[in-house]
Every structure is written in structure tokens, then in C-alpha cells.
Amino acid sequence: MTGAAVNRVAAAIDAAVEIEDPVTELVDAHKPRLLIEHCDPDRTVKALRDILSNAGGLYDRGVPVRLAVDRLLRAAVAQVVTPDSLVRIAHEVCRPFALKELRDGTVVEKNARLPRSLAVMYLDWRGEWHLPPLNGIASAPVLENDGTIHCDGGYDRASGLWRENVPALEGLVPDYPTRGDATAALRLIRESFKTFCFADASTLRDEATGIEFVDTSMPPGQDESGFLVALMTAVCRPSLHLAPAILIHAAPMSGAGAGKGLLARCISIIAFGREPHAVTSGSTAEELEKRISAELMEGSPVLFLDNLNNKAFKSDLLASAITERPARVRVLGRSQMVQLNASALVILTGNGLSVAEDLARRFIAIELDPRTENPEARAFPNDIQAEVTARRPELLAALLTIWRWGRLARDLPKGRTLGSFPRWCPWVRDPLLALGCCDPAERVSEAKERDGQRQVIAEFFSAWWDSYGDRPVPARDLGDELTRIVDPQGRGRQYVSSRLEKLAGTRMSGFVLTRQAAPGKWGVATYALEMTGEQQRHRDHRGHRADATPQTDAEDPMPPMTPMPSGTGEKSELHDPGRQQWKARV
């Protein structure tokens, strides 16, 4: 196209302007024609919709998106289509034209530019684009419940995934793995990662180099088991409707350099063939939510939040994305919420990091402890990240051997039920349990006990019982000790009343706080504690007990389960004689 023609195109921003270029006309002769009708824009938008849906290249991710190549990641990302980019895409796949009446009264077709206003109308036509859904971008094989493994690339309509860089695994995964095959595969994985400092692992020391490594002749501890489950979760994540997230943490200060980020990168390289790009939390909770929304919209296989140091992390958006599908997220730059099928693996890392409120039951926890004040000074004989990159097909095949063995095996023992993830349990967790790993679901109660909000409520309930027992008490009559616990900043009686109203119905530490409505017009509401009689081992999810029937291999996702109360911490047990007497009575 000549320079003069380019100038004429640029000048025709929001109107159908005649474009005369013989070269362009020859090139565009094979493209479908799109009539621009200013008086009937709905007809033009419908025609544009049909052309774009047949042309391919656009996908529905709550909003129209296209796949673009991120050169830093050397992988595809989902890019939200804007009105301006839609104008360009429309001209790539079709030839817009307008009807022009000449002086002699004849009507001819003249090439035109798609008006931006029509592009806006198309994008606002939510749910009527007729585009294939894009649930995520994956470089891991697509797995089926019967043990089938698909390594093809391109768009998979059944799962809604765009697959790229999936390694060929023919001949590497046995068709019918035996328990011996699965045990050997697990040993291979453990040997490859034995230099990581899992906090509770049994370790040996190489006297020649001074390096400590995991004793793989011993069964995996809780932290190493958490890693193995996390790695298997990453491999299966694109094929799972829902899956828990991963929390890698270490002690404050001395945990810096323990290998948290390195472990997260190794997990991503094995499962997805690329490193995750780290995202920090930002300065405010609002900024964090925006960053999470942007990452989820891109469709990357991993959402990696790094350096969340010394905080009890909470995010309503992330909690929803982990246990709900579709989840509702806000499109950046718009006051618009869209439904999004998020298939990304969520990884959080930080020193002194814990997860607060209802996130505790949504995470697999891995703790690292380098057992030294200067972890960054440790020397290792190899570059584990380069080694994992080079051995990706071998390590991925080992994990899929364990997975296929678990799919084909019968009567595998079931672990503790973990609400919201019915398919993840038999796919990921139960085969590893059968091979001697620990159950990460057993750490849910521990994570809840670390939640500062839960600790405050447990202390509050314990002090209430010692002061009032099961007697009803109005908020205004609470003693100073209880008021200081629930309102440490001294915000006043109105805050205390509001806080009690929000706590009504809460179950914690073997109690439930009940609310009795005010009798009559001028009465006041009262609150009372009741014993629930629930044991600590029952306090994970409502309706589940330690002797409950093991879960089945459910195909459909279960709704999020409401967490049951966790137990009190050591401090309340040791320093509260009244509490000890109550426990003795129970």
C-alpha cells in the first residue's frame, strides 16, 4: 500500500471512507466481503460475528481474546481484544465495503474501513460471539480418567485448552504400569530433588562436600510429600476441573535463599516446559487483586506470587479462582465482571508466610528449612534448574507412570476427604499415599491454627466460657478482658456489637456462638456459647468424620465445603486452667 493510501486510511477513523488501491484489491479478492450499513449496524455486527467465528484465531475467555507470543516466555499468552485491535483483525480476515451512489444514480461497492463504533458494539455483545472457549494454555499432556494420555498440540475443543510444547512421551510411560514401575518412578523423582531442604525430612550428609540431602531410603516426610503431591498436581492441573494451590514457605529472615522460588520454577518446568514469571503482591490489597485478575486473564499455566514475606495472605478473588469454576473476575480498564474458567496452577512463596481465613483448606503446604543462618552460601554440585530442563521428558514420564498406575489400579486406599477437590484426590493424592507419602490434607488443621484470626476467636471463646459459661450475655455487658480481645484498638461498643453479630454461628475450639434476637421493641440481643462436643480430629469440614466412608472417584466437582473449627493453640492449653478443667469434664 502506498504512503498516500496509508494516510487516507488513517484519516477514516470512524466512517466508511473510500480506499482505492489496486494492489490491496488483488490481495483481498479471496476474503469474504463485509457490508458496512450505518443505518442498520446490528446487521453489520452480526455479519462480522459470523465472519470472525468462521475465520478462527479468536477465543472466548469471558471476553474475546487472541493468542499472542510472549518473547520473554517463548510461549503463548491470551491477549484481550480491544476495539482498535478488532478493527485490524477484521481487515485481516475480511474486506469491509460500503455502497456508494454515483452522480449518474448507479450504486457501486467501494472498499471501506470498519468503523470503531461497530467494533465496540461487537465486543459489548457478551456471550453472542460464537467463539470457542479458551480455558487455558497448557504444555502438559491432556489426561483422561481411564489413563489415556494425549500429547497433541494445538487447540483441544473437548478441554478448551491451547496446547503447545508438549513433549512426545511414546514408549516412556508403560501402558499398564505395575506397582514396581510406580515405585521406581517415585524413587527417580525423589533422587532428583533430594538436595532441597524439606523441613521435616530425614537427611544424610556428604562429608566430602558438606552437603546435606534427603535420605531417600526413608519414607517421605510431610514436607517432601507435599512437594511430590504439588508436582503431580501441576502435571494434572490442565486436565482437572479444580485443584488445590501450592504454598512454599520458610522461616522469617533465615528462610531467604532456602530455594522456594527455585522449587516453584522446577515444578513449572517439568509440568509446563517453561519458567513462571513471578508476580509480587504490590502495595495494596486492591493492587494485588488487579494483578491476579490480569494473570488469570492471560491464561498462563501458572500464577506465581513470589516474596509474600511475613504476612497472613488472603484474597477473595484467589479463593474463588481455586475452588469455583467459572470464577468471576474484573477485566482491567473496564467496570465489567466476566466469568472465567481458570485452569492455572497457583503457587505462593514467602518467608514467614501463612494463608488466612478460608484459604487454609485450599493449599498444599511445603516448608523448607536450610538449617543455617546463611542459606544463600550453600554450594551444590549441579544446576538443578538446568538439569530439570534437560530431563523434562524423563521426569514427566515418571510422574505420568505413577498417575496411570493409580488410574488403572483397583482398591487404592483413600486419604482424608478434601472438600472442593473430589477428582484431585484419586488422581493425584491417593496414588502417592499408596506409595508411602503422607497425606497433605492432614495439614489443613495446622494451617488453620496458624491463622491469626482463628487464634483470636479461639482465645475469645475460651475467655468467654471461663467468664460466663453458657449464660446469655448482651454485648454491652462484656467484661474488659473480653472487650480487649475482640477490640484491641478500642474502637468502642458499637464495633464490639457489630463484631459479635458477625461471629454469630461461628464454630471454634469446641464451641459455637449463638445469638438470641431482642425480645420486644426495646429489648437487646444476647449472645451465648454452647459446647459442640466435637473432637479436634473432626474439625476439618462440615459433615465429615474420621470414620466416614471413603470418598468415591467423583467426576463432577463438589461445591466448596465450609471449614469446621480448628483447635486451640498450645498457649491456651498451658496457661488456661479453666480450659483444662473443661476438657477434663468433656
Secondary structure, DSSP 8 states (H G I E B T S, - for coil): --HHHHHHHHH-SSS------HHHHHHGGGS-EEE--SS-HHHHHHHHHHHHHHH--EEESSSEEEEEEETTTTEEEEEE--HHHHHHHHHHH-EEEEEEE-TTS-EEEEE----HHHHHHHHTSTT-S---B--EEE-S-EE-TTS-EE---EEETTTTEEE-S----TTTS-SS--HHHHHHHHHHHHHHTTTS-BTT--EEE-TTT--EEE-TTS---HHHHHHHHHHHHHHHGGG-S---EEEEEE-TTTTTTSSHHHHHHHHHHHHHSS---EE---SSHHHHHHHHHHHHHHT-SEEEE----SEEE--HHHHHHHH-SSEEEE-TTSS-EEEE----EEEEEEETEEE-GGGGGGEEEEEE--SSS-GGG---SS-HHHHHHHTHHHHHHHHHHHHHHHHH-SS-------TT-TTHIIIIIHHHHHTT---GGGGHHHHHHH-HHHHHHHHHHHHHHHHHTT--EEGGG--HHHHHHH-TT---HHHHHHHHHHHTT-EETTEEEEEE--SSSS---EEEEEE----GGG-SBTT--TTS------SS------B------HHHHHS-HHHHHHHHH-
